[in-house]
Amino acid sequence: QVQDFVQRYRAKYHADPDTFAARAYDAMILSAELLRRYGVTRQAVHDGLSQIHDVPSLIFGQMKFDPQTRRVAGATSVYLVVKDNQFTQWDGVKPVLASK
């Protein structure tokens, strides 16, 4: 699914997709599924978010929402920083900003 998305994105935009493109794609897939499964009213979408599951997602695999947190269930974040011109996992220490 991801490879198909990347190939289609490259063919259309002549560039590699970034995280914003992938998240926008996922948001549209989720929106379409909500409307298909639960209806087009504001209330239907609201109620559907707590019930929807197994929505295909580039970022999360199969998506489901946790009604308590109102976020994707089981999603984790990895924070990255640029160190020595490469991305590396953030160690949690506040960075020291260079002075002018």
N, C-alpha and C positions, 0 to 999 in steps of 0.2 A: 504494500500500500504506500509506504513512504517513497520507495523507488519510483513508482508510477507517478506520484505527486511531483517529485523532483524533475522527472523527465518532461512531464506536461508543462510545468512552470518554466523550465529552461526553454522549451520550444516556443512558448508564448512570449516570454519577457527577455530572452537571451541573457539571462543572469541566473545565478543560484538563489534559491529562496532563503530568506532569513527566518528567524524565530517569529517575527511579526506575521509573515506570510503563512507560516504553518499554524499559528494560533488563530488567525483570521479564517483560514480554511476550516479548522476544527469548529470554530464558532458557527460558521454557516452550516456545516453538517449537523451539528447539534440543533440549531434553530429549525432546520428542515424536518428533522426527526420529531422534534417536539410538536410542530404544527401537524405533521402527518398522523402521529399517534394520539394526540390529545385535543387537537382543535386549534382554532385561530384566535380565540378570545384571550384577553389578558389573563383572566382567571384560569383558563385551561392551560396556558403556558406556565403560570405560577404553580398550579397544582402538579402539572406534569414534571416539573424539575425535581420534585421529591420522589417521583416514582420511576422516572426513566432509567433504563439500564442497557448495557450492551450496545452502546452507541460507538461506532468505529471512530477512532481518534489517531491522528498521526503522532501526537505527543504522549498520550496515555494508554494506547492500545485500545481496550474496551473501556468506555467511560460510564461512570455512574456517579451520582451526586450523594453526598452525605447531608441529609436534611438538617442535622444539628449545626454543622459548620458552614453549610451552603457552599461547599467547595467540592471539587472532584474527590471522590473517596479514594484514599490510599495514595494520593499524589505526594511526592516529596520534592524538595528543591535542593539543588546543589549550587552554592554561590561560588562564582569564579571571579578571579582578579587577574590582571595582567602583571606578570612578574618576569623580568628579564626578557621582555618581548614575547612572552608565551602565556597562554591561559593556564592557570593553576587553581586548585581548590583553595578558597579563602580559609585561613586558619582561625578566623574569628577575632583577631586582634585589629583594633582600629588602626588604619593606615596613617603613617606620618606624612603629612603633605610637605612638599618642598617649598621653602620660602624663596621669595624673589630677591 
